[in-house]
Amino acid sequence: MTRSADHPIHAQFIPRHSPRAFASTEMSEGQMLQLLEAARWAPSASNNQPWRAAYGLRGDAGFATILAALNEGNRIWAGRASGLIAWASRSVVTREGQDRPNAWAAFDAGTAWGYLALQAQDMGMFAHAMGGFDAAVLAQSLDMPDDFTLHAVIAVGTYGNPADLPEDKRAGEVPNGRNAVGTWAAKGKFA
Ligand SMILES: Cc1cc2nc3c(=O)[nH]c(=O)nc-3n(C[C@H](O)[C@H](O)[C@H](O)COP(=O)(O)O)c2cc1C
């Protein structure tokens, strides 16, 4: 691991990364519920909890459905995951019978996915989000309501053998770096 923090932070952050070499292991429904439970406790605007998820466990029909909607470059490795989760948010909030746009739905769904990823790591698993999927196909095959917006598919599982990956994907198994805080945050103004 070549990563290091410039300022002291909790030990959970630096090792979390998004590998592709999953091990084709099974996961239980209980483990999936643990991951979703972590997401449940994310903060959200007015506590609206707009995140929505549809999941499949390796070997079941839901897993096959979500896998089929991924683009080829993702399907090639995500098929070895233990679970796949379609991550969405409800774009409106219903109050007094009226639907109003929720401007923070995507922001809140992102926070919840982050919690899930850290929970996976705590359980000895990894989570890898993907934007490379056919949203129209996925929405239709999962019966997604019209007022939901799909954000990502999340692959979760245990680490396997990088040699199983196509050569062009192996280099990506080394955790990548980050821009220094000073390049994107500044005191009193935007950097
Ligand atoms: C919303 C989102 C979409 C992403 N889409 C893809 C994807 O389609 N395929 C892929 O291999 N990785 C994808 N990634 C993984 C990112 O490339 C990865 O998180 C980023 O390089 C930082 O690396 P790390 O997660 O290992 O720290 C995505 C990540 C996020 C959060």
The ligand as a Tripos MOL2 file, in Angstrom:
@<TRIPOS>MOLECULE
LIG
   31    33     1     0     0
SMALL
NO_CHARGES

@<TRIPOS>ATOM
      1 C1        -19.8280    6.8390   -8.9460 C.3       1 LIG1
      2 C2        -18.6230    5.9750   -9.2860 C.ar      1 LIG1
      3 C3        -18.5690    5.3710  -10.5360 C.ar      1 LIG1
      4 C4        -17.4950    4.5180  -10.8490 C.ar      1 LIG1
      5 N1        -17.5120    3.8300  -12.0450 N.ar      1 LIG1
      6 C5        -16.6110    2.8430  -12.2440 C.ar      1 LIG1
      7 C6        -16.7460    1.9590  -13.3510 C.ar      1 LIG1
      8 O1        -17.7010    2.0330  -14.1480 O.2       1 LIG1
      9 N2        -15.8040    0.9900  -13.5010 N.ar      1 LIG1
     10 C7        -14.7630    0.8320  -12.6340 C.ar      1 LIG1
     11 O2        -13.9780   -0.0840  -12.8120 O.2       1 LIG1
     12 N3        -14.6170    1.6510  -11.5620 N.ar      1 LIG1
     13 C8        -15.5200    2.6430  -11.3280 C.ar      1 LIG1
     14 N4        -15.4220    3.4410  -10.2150 N.ar      1 LIG1
     15 C9        -14.3000    3.2770   -9.2760 C.3       1 LIG1
     16 C10       -13.3930    4.5170   -9.2860 C.3       1 LIG1
     17 O3        -12.5960    4.5000  -10.4430 O.3       1 LIG1
     18 C11       -12.5380    4.5210   -7.9980 C.3       1 LIG1
     19 O4        -13.3870    4.6430   -6.8720 O.3       1 LIG1
     20 C12       -11.5420    5.6750   -8.0090 C.3       1 LIG1
     21 O5        -10.5400    5.4680   -8.9890 O.3       1 LIG1
     22 C13       -10.8420    5.8180   -6.6620 C.3       1 LIG1
     23 O6        -10.1800    4.6210   -6.3480 O.3       1 LIG1
     24 P1        -10.4550    3.8030   -5.0220 P.3       1 LIG1
     25 O7        -11.9470    3.6320   -4.8460 O.co2     1 LIG1
     26 O8         -9.7550    2.4880   -5.2320 O.co2     1 LIG1
     27 O9         -9.8720    4.5880   -3.8890 O.co2     1 LIG1
     28 C14       -16.4490    4.3190   -9.8920 C.ar      1 LIG1
     29 C15       -16.5210    4.9410   -8.6400 C.ar      1 LIG1
     30 C16       -17.6020    5.7450   -8.3240 C.ar      1 LIG1
     31 C17       -17.6790    6.3580   -6.9330 C.3       1 LIG1
@<TRIPOS>BOND
     1     1     2 1
     2     2     3 ar
     3     2    30 ar
     4     3     4 ar
     5     4     5 ar
     6     4    28 ar
     7     5     6 ar
     8     6     7 ar
     9     6    13 1
    10     7     8 2
    11     7     9 ar
    12     9    10 ar
    13    10    11 2
    14    10    12 ar
    15    12    13 ar
    16    13    14 ar
    17    14    15 1
    18    14    28 ar
    19    15    16 1
    20    16    17 1
    21    16    18 1
    22    18    19 1
    23    18    20 1
    24    20    21 1
    25    20    22 1
    26    22    23 1
    27    23    24 1
    28    24    25 2
    29    24    26 1
    30    24    27 1
    31    28    29 ar
    32    29    30 ar
    33    30    31 1
@<TRIPOS>SUBSTRUCTURE
     1 LIG1         1 GROUP 0 **** ****
